[in-house]
Amino acid sequence: MLKIKFISGKRAIETGHMRSIEVIINRSVQIVLSFIIMTLSIVANAQTKELYIGTATADITPRVPVALMGQFHMRIAETIETPLSANVMVLESREGNRSSDAAIMVSCDLEGIPSVLINLVRAEVHKRLPEMDLSKIFLNATHTHTAPVMENGLNYSFRYNIPKKGVLQPEEFDVFFAQQVSDAIVKAWKNRQPGSVSWGLGHAAIAYNRRAIYSKEEPLPNKYSGRTAQMYGNTDAPEFLNLEGPEDHDVNALFFWDKGGKLIAMNINIPCPAQEVEQRSAVNADYWYPVREKLKKRFGPDLVVIGWLGAAGDQSPRPMYRKAAEERMIKLRNLNRLDEIARRIVMSVEEIYETVRNDRYANIPLIHMVEIIKLPMRLVTEEEYAHSKAERDKYLAQIAADSTAANEVLAPMTWNRDVLFRYEKQKTDPNPKLETEVHILRIGDVAICTNQFELYSDFGIRIQARSKALQTFVVQFVGDGSYLPTEKAVKGGGYSAIIQSNLVGPEGGQVLVDRTVEMVNNLFTVTKY
């Protein structure tokens, strides 16, 4: 008699974990069973999931003059301080010659991703790759405030009084952007090849909570709980109590190699918007440009760096206190603040790289889920309606008195006006919903989950804390961005937490968290590969 261990089950083949069944057999059937086992082994090898990787970079630098997005007044850029780029990564999972899933990720040096942009890109890609599942394409913005104004199909958007002559128009930039990015996606798709991936966690002090809490009560719209909050508020005032929320110093990173072992791309997840030079009137990719340049110098000029912005609606790269000490250290290093931010990120990435560089995986699960989630929108109260109406009327009066005032007040006027539209809509639709597209990916032990918002860091922490993945990347600004604040932020008021700043409030934020966690954990209910 002979004891053998028999491997069975499609689940075992897919995961690499094999359930053993002890069987007693006669020697007379050994040859038959040996043949069966060999056949199953061949099938298992044929069905092993192999990772394919493709990369490309698109230049999305606009011609100047161009209007810039991200402030409440119009800025016309006449100069280009750094180029803007869209960095593309294509991932495909194959079982033999069959494609089992894919993800096409594009990180863009933009303030946000209006729906018109993703629709244009998907339409252009479809012309050239009609077989591609367009829902697998997603774009994220690094949220630089020194990138072009884009056309936006939403009612609730900023408006600028952009001159019709001599300045690049938003719709012109949209067409240019879609062509450049679709070209890069097609290139990345066609050059994909077998490769491997590693993942790791590091830390760097990049993000600072930017909401100061004070003990004094102020007029509307901050009058909610006897306390007030202010973005970028002075912290040396006697009324200063504390910063409202946490600071996230995690650096999550993915590294991708080609079949020859060359590092070809990395995805870096920083929970901090690219807003160090947000006030300038020049085209600038902010801190991601020196980050990419330093990493290319270290790892090679062809390296593609995918910059992902983590949950950071209440975060900023600018410190709220101990500023003098920070500036002294930067000065002693003979750096500017952009280079200092890049130095910290690159040091962390290099440390992660050295730790995980030999822990590579090629035959791993790649699963990409896409879902449209309906989130309850934040309702406009009568008090908020009255305040927004007064603000709108104030700005309209300024424009009526002096048409050139539109350059300064058109954006805040429409910001308040849109609240009035929402209030009127509530009369016929008392429970409005916002449909939002989310992407959930599993790459080995890693989960990647996207959202369209400028999501407060508390929500990102909730997702990561409840995720069953070894490491969870939260990627925001995958779509039209608006602030999504916590309960305590709404109570404190202030810019980013008042009704004008939010399409979705804390209730919708928790719905987003719960569904995201459910989708992530569904991908990790089976044992790891």
C-alpha positions, -999 to +999 in steps of 0.1 A: +000+000+000+011+036-007+001+069+008+001+099-015-012+135-011-036+144-039-041+180-050-076+190-059-098+220-066-097+251-088-094+272-057-061+255-049-048+261-084-057+298-083-043+306-049-013+283-048-026+269-015-033+231-019-058+211+002-043+177+009-064+146+008-048+114+021-057+084-001-049+047+002-043+030-031-030-002-046+002-003-066-017-015-096-032+020-101-001+040-093+007+046-130-029+059-137-028+082-107+007+094-116-006+104-150-036+122-134-013+141-111+010+151-139-020+163-160-033+184-131+002+199-127+002+209-163-032+225-160-021+243-128+009+257-146-012+267-176-036+286-153-010+303-131-018+340-131+011+359-147+015+397-143+020+418-174+031+454-171+032+483-195+042+520-189+043+553-207+044+590-200+025+618-217+035+655-218+003+675-209+020+708-205-003+735-219+007+763-241+007+797-224-010+820-217-034+797-198-058+802-169-050+782-138-073+762-116-075+762-078-080+796-064-110+820-060-095+846-083-084+842-119-047+837-126-033+838-161+001+819-164+025+834-188+054+811-179+061+774-175+082+766-144+080+728-148+064+706-174+031+687-165+029+650-172+005+621-171+021+589-161+005+557-173+007+521-160-011+492-175-014+459-155-028+427-169-033+393-153-030+364-176-038+327-173-018+312-202-029+331-232-062+343-216-065+378-200-083+375-167-083+411-156-066+445-162-061+480-147-051+511-166-040+538-142-031+574-151-016+599-126-020+635-139-005+668-129-039+684-126-061+701-100-088+675-105-103+651-130-136+664-144-159+638-158-156+652-193-118+643-192-123+607-184-151+604-209-129+620-236-100+597-228-121+565-228-137+575-261-103+581-277-089+548-264-119+529-277-113+541-312-079+524-312-084+496-287-121+486-292-115+454-273-105+471-241-129+473-211-130+511-207-142+509-171-108+496-162-093+530-170-091+555-141-073+589-138-062+606-107-051+642-101-021+652-079-042+683-071-016+709-081-032+744-081-009+755-109-024+735-137-050+746-164-086+753-158-106+724-174-141+722-188-165+708-162-199+694-169-211+697-133-234+726-122-214+728-089-180+741-102-159+772-101-161+796-130-135+820-142-138+850-165-113+837-190-105+860-219-117+845-252-087+857-272-050+851-265-056+825-237-059+788-240-095+778-235-105+749-212-122+729-240-090+733-261-069+719-233-093+690-227-090+679-264-052+682-262-051+663-229-073+635-241-052+629-272-019+629-253-031+606-226-049+582-250-018+579-270+002+570-239-024+544-228-023+527-262+015+527-261+016+513-226-009+486-235+010+475-266+044+474-248+032+453-218+054+424-209+058+399-181+071+414-149+070+414-111+060+436-083+070+444-047+053+465-021+063+483+011+056+509+037+077+539+048+073+572+065+080+609+057+068+641+073+051+656+043+015+662+054+004+686+081-032+690+094-042+725+082-073+732+102-068+752+134-094+751+162-102+782+183-121+788+214-140+820+203-173+819+185-175+837+151-204+847+128-219+824+102-210+802+085-187+790+114-213+793+142-221+757+151-207+746+185-191+774+203-158+766+186-146+776+152-122+761+127-101+778+101-080+764+073-044+778+076-054+797+107-028+814+129-016+790+156+001+817+177-032+834+186-043+832+223-076+816+212-058+787+194-066+753+210-053+726+187-053+712+152-085+695+144-074+661+131-045+637+127-015+639+104-007+609+082+030+604+075+028+570+057+044+564+024+029+534+006+049+522-024+047+496-052+077+487-074+074+471-108+102+452-127+103+439-162+112+403-170+149+411-170+148+425-135+149+462-145+129+486-123+105+502-147+079+519-125+068+528-090+035+539-075+039+563-045+010+571-023+014+603-003-015+616+018-008+652+009-020+675-019+005+691-042-001+726-029+033+740-019+033+766-047-005+769-051-005+807-051+018+812-081+007+824-115+028+799-135+025+764-147+041+740-121+036+704-112+045+712-076+065+687-055+059+658-078+082+672-104+114+672-082+103+638-068+102+623-102+134+639-114+153+627-083+140+592-086+149+591-123+184+602-115+186+574-090+169+546-109+172+556-146+156+582-170+129+558-183+114+552-148+077+560-147+065+574-113+028+572-106+019+598-080-011+589-059-027+613-034-040+597-002-069+609+019-059+644+026-088+669+026-075+684+058-038+680+050-012+703+035+026+703+028+029+735+047+035+733+085+011+751+108+037+757+136+074+754+142+078+771+108+109+791+116+128+759+127+118+741+095+128+770+073+162+772+091+169+735+084+159+739+048+181+770+044+211+751+060+206+724+034+207+749+006+172+738-006+139+754-013+107+739+001+098+719-030+132+703-030+129+696+008+096+678+003+111+658-025+142+649-004+120+635+023+098+614-001+128+601-020+147+591+011+116+571+023+111+555-011+147+545-013+145+529+021+114+510+012+131+499-021+162+486-003+140+466+021+117+450-004+137+449-037+143+411-034+107+403-023+092+402-058+061+385-071+051+376-106+024+350-103-001+369-081-038+377-082-048+409-100-085+417-094-101+450-104-136+458-094-155+489-105-188+500-089-211+531-090-220+539-054-249+562-046-240+585-017-265+607+002-257+643-005-253+669+022-286+688+026-288+726+026-304+741+056-325+772+056-298+791+075-272+780+050-295+790+021-300+825+036-263+830+041-253+818+006-280+840-010-266+870+008-231+862-003-242+856-039-261+890-040-231+908-025-208+895-053-234+902-080-236+938-068-198+941-071-198+928-106-227+951-116-208+981-103-176+971-120-174+944-146-137+939-140-145+927-105-156+894-121-119+884-123-118+884-085-154+875-074-169+853-101-157+821-085-170+828-050-202+841-065-209+809-083-197+789-053-225+804-033-250+804-061-247+767-066-259+762-030-291+780-040-296+756-069-292+726-045-317+740-021-343+745-048-337+710-061-342+696-026-378+708-027-386+681-054-359+657-044-356+657-006-331+628-006-306+636-033-279+611-042-245+615-058-234+587-080-197+581-078-174+556-095-150+537-073-122+513-082-111+485-059-080+465-068-062+436-053-025+431-063-011+403-043-014+413-006-022+450-015-055+467-019-060+499-038-093+518-034-102+551-051-126+579-045-134+612-063-132+634-033-109+656-013-114+631+015-106+640+051-078+619+065-101+603+092-120+585+065-088+571+050-077+559+084-111+542+088-107+523+055-071+512+062-079+502+098-108+479+088-092+465+056-081+429+055-053+436+031-018+436+043-014+471+029-041+495+017-036+524-007-064+550-005-063+571-037-084+603-039-092+628-067-101+600-091-129+621-105-144+655-098-131+666-064-150+683-036-142+682+001-157+654+021-155+664+058-159+646+091-186+652+117-163+673+139-152+694+109-188+703+101-194+713+137-163+735+135-172+751+102-147+770+081-136+766+045-137+729+033-163+719+059-192+744+051-220+737+028-204+756-002-174+732+000-193+699+002-215+679-021-214+650+003-213+653+041-202+630+069-231+606+065-222+600+028-185+597+038-193+568+062-214+551+034-183+554+012-161+539+039-184+510+046-189+500+010-152+504+002-142+482+031-168+456+022-155+455-014-119+453-003-125+426+023-145+405-002-113+402-023-094+390+008-118+364+022-098+336+006-063+329+020-035+349+005-019+336-026 
